[in-house]
Amino acid sequence: MELTATIAYDELVERCKQGDSLGYSQLYNKYAKAMFNTSLRIVNNVGDAEDILQESFVDAFRHLEDFRYKSTFGAWLKRIVINKSITLLRKKKMQLVDIETTQVADRGDADSVDETAFQYKVDEVRKAIQQLPDGYRAVVSLYLLEEIPQEEIGTMLGISHNTVRTQYHRAKQKLVNILKEGGLS
């Protein structure tokens, strides 16, 4: 038995498919802020996030006829934004070390992270996340904030699931240290 989810028909998307210029503007206004924030959490640069936002909407509008309601328009657009953000990080040579090809194990991974340290205010945590190296920030943003499964993050970033888990663990550890040291700038 096959289960299929019905995605609601989006009148705004259909208006855009018909060439309604006001529809394009309304669709942009509806999703721009959320998509900008998604990109900003990954790339950690306002200018880059703005560029990614514009490129994502251009691509989405250019390929709107390909949108078939297999997901919501917002989810489809978010995938475009995330992919473009990751592509930019790759171009900037984001540092992710594949644990399966690394000879020396990091002993710090065995230490447990004090989970109570994550009780800080959202703003402090957000600022601390911005201080993480690109690889750590990308994994934390995709996993915690975008709720993408670690296996899928590995596929998106071209790394193993174990590397994603390790990067996530190290990022949490680094976040705790940043927050404990009060190293927020």
C-alpha positions as CSV (number, residue, x, y, z in Angstrom):
1,M,0.0,0.0,0.0
2,E,1.4,3.4,-1.0
3,L,0.8,6.4,1.1
4,T,0.8,9.8,-0.5
5,A,0.6,13.1,1.2
6,T,-1.5,15.8,-0.5
7,I,0.3,19.1,-0.7
8,A,-2.0,22.0,-0.7
9,Y,-2.5,23.8,-4.0
10,D,-0.8,27.3,-3.7
11,E,-2.8,30.0,-5.5
12,L,0.1,32.4,-5.3
13,V,2.4,29.8,-7.1
14,E,-0.3,29.2,-9.7
15,R,-0.6,33.0,-10.3
16,C,3.1,33.2,-10.9
17,K,3.0,30.2,-13.3
18,Q,0.4,32.3,-15.3
19,G,2.8,35.2,-15.4
20,D,1.2,37.5,-12.8
21,S,4.0,39.9,-11.9
22,L,2.2,40.9,-8.6
23,G,2.2,37.3,-7.7
24,Y,5.9,37.1,-8.0
25,S,6.3,40.1,-5.7
26,Q,3.9,38.6,-3.2
27,L,5.6,35.2,-3.3
28,Y,9.0,36.9,-2.8
29,N,7.7,38.9,0.1
30,K,6.2,35.9,1.7
31,Y,9.4,33.8,1.8
32,A,12.3,36.3,1.5
33,K,13.0,36.8,5.2
34,A,12.9,33.1,6.2
35,M,15.1,32.1,3.2
36,F,17.6,34.9,4.0
37,N,17.8,33.7,7.6
38,T,18.3,30.1,6.4
39,S,21.2,31.2,4.2
40,L,22.7,33.5,6.8
41,R,22.9,30.8,9.4
42,I,24.9,28.7,7.0
43,V,27.2,31.2,5.3
44,N,27.5,33.7,8.2
45,N,27.9,36.7,5.9
46,V,25.1,39.2,5.2
47,G,26.3,40.0,1.7
48,D,26.6,36.4,0.7
49,A,23.2,35.5,2.1
50,E,21.6,38.4,0.2
51,D,23.3,37.2,-3.0
52,I,22.1,33.6,-2.4
53,L,18.6,34.8,-1.7
54,Q,18.4,36.6,-5.0
55,E,20.0,33.8,-6.9
56,S,17.6,31.3,-5.3
57,F,14.5,33.3,-6.2
58,V,15.8,33.8,-9.8
59,D,16.3,30.0,-10.1
60,A,13.0,29.2,-8.4
61,F,11.0,31.6,-10.7
62,R,12.9,30.4,-13.7
63,H,12.0,26.8,-13.0
64,L,8.6,27.4,-11.5
65,E,7.0,25.2,-14.2
66,D,9.0,22.3,-12.7
67,F,7.3,22.7,-9.3
68,R,4.8,19.9,-9.0
69,Y,3.6,20.1,-5.4
70,K,5.6,17.1,-4.2
71,S,6.4,19.4,-1.3
72,T,5.4,22.9,-0.3
73,F,6.8,25.7,-2.3
74,G,8.6,26.9,0.8
75,A,10.3,23.6,1.3
76,W,11.3,23.5,-2.4
77,L,12.7,27.0,-2.2
78,K,14.5,26.2,1.1
79,R,16.2,23.3,-0.6
80,I,17.4,25.6,-3.3
81,V,18.7,28.2,-0.7
82,I,20.5,25.5,1.3
83,N,22.1,24.0,-1.8
84,K,23.4,27.4,-3.0
85,S,24.7,28.2,0.5
86,I,26.6,24.9,0.7
87,T,28.0,25.5,-2.8
88,L,29.3,28.9,-1.7
89,L,30.9,27.3,1.4
90,R,32.6,24.7,-0.9
91,K,33.9,27.5,-3.1
92,K,35.3,29.1,-0.1
93,K,37.0,25.8,0.9
94,M,35.0,25.0,4.0
95,Q,37.1,22.8,6.2
96,L,35.5,19.5,7.0
97,V,37.8,16.6,7.9
98,D,36.5,13.2,7.0
99,I,37.1,11.1,10.1
100,E,37.2,7.9,8.1
101,T,40.3,9.1,6.2
102,T,42.0,10.7,9.2
103,Q,44.8,8.8,10.8
104,V,44.8,10.3,14.2
105,A,41.7,10.3,16.4
106,D,40.9,13.4,18.4
107,R,40.8,12.5,22.1
108,G,38.6,15.4,22.9
109,D,35.7,13.7,21.2
110,A,35.4,11.2,24.1
111,D,34.8,14.0,26.6
112,S,31.1,14.6,27.4
113,V,29.5,17.9,26.7
114,D,27.8,19.7,29.5
115,E,24.3,19.9,28.0
116,T,23.2,22.4,30.7
117,A,25.5,24.9,29.0
118,F,23.0,25.1,26.2
119,Q,20.5,26.8,28.5
120,Y,21.7,30.2,27.4
121,K,19.5,32.8,25.7
122,V,18.8,32.2,22.0
123,D,20.6,35.4,21.0
124,E,23.8,34.4,22.8
125,V,23.8,30.9,21.2
126,R,23.1,32.5,17.8
127,K,26.2,34.8,18.2
128,A,28.3,31.9,19.4
129,I,27.2,29.8,16.3
130,Q,28.3,32.7,14.1
131,Q,31.8,32.4,15.6
132,L,32.1,28.7,14.6
133,P,34.3,27.7,11.7
134,D,32.4,27.3,8.5
135,G,32.2,23.5,8.6
136,Y,31.0,23.3,12.2
137,R,28.5,26.2,11.6
138,A,27.1,24.5,8.5
139,V,26.5,21.2,10.2
140,V,25.0,22.8,13.3
141,S,22.7,25.1,11.2
142,L,21.5,22.3,8.9
143,Y,21.0,19.8,11.7
144,L,19.6,21.9,14.6
145,L,18.0,24.9,12.9
146,E,16.9,23.4,9.5
147,E,16.2,19.9,11.0
148,I,17.8,18.0,8.2
149,P,18.8,14.5,9.1
150,Q,22.5,13.9,9.6
151,E,22.6,11.3,6.8
152,E,21.2,13.8,4.4
153,I,23.6,16.5,5.5
154,G,26.4,14.1,4.8
155,T,25.1,13.6,1.3
156,M,24.7,17.3,0.8
157,L,28.2,18.1,2.0
158,G,29.8,15.1,0.3
159,I,31.1,13.6,3.6
160,S,30.3,10.5,5.6
161,H,27.5,10.3,8.2
162,N,30.2,9.6,10.8
163,T,32.0,12.8,9.8
164,V,28.7,14.8,10.2
165,R,28.3,13.3,13.7
166,T,31.8,14.1,14.6
167,Q,31.6,17.7,13.3
168,Y,28.3,18.2,15.2
169,H,29.8,16.8,18.4
170,R,32.9,19.1,18.0
171,A,30.8,22.1,17.2
172,K,28.7,21.5,20.3
173,Q,31.8,21.3,22.4
174,K,33.2,24.5,20.8
175,L,29.9,26.2,21.4
176,V,30.0,25.3,25.1
177,N,33.5,26.6,25.4
178,I,32.6,29.9,23.6
179,L,29.6,30.3,25.9
180,K,31.5,29.4,29.1
181,E,34.3,31.8,28.2
182,G,31.9,34.6,27.5
183,G,33.8,35.0,24.2
184,L,30.9,36.6,22.4
185,S,31.9,39.5,20.2
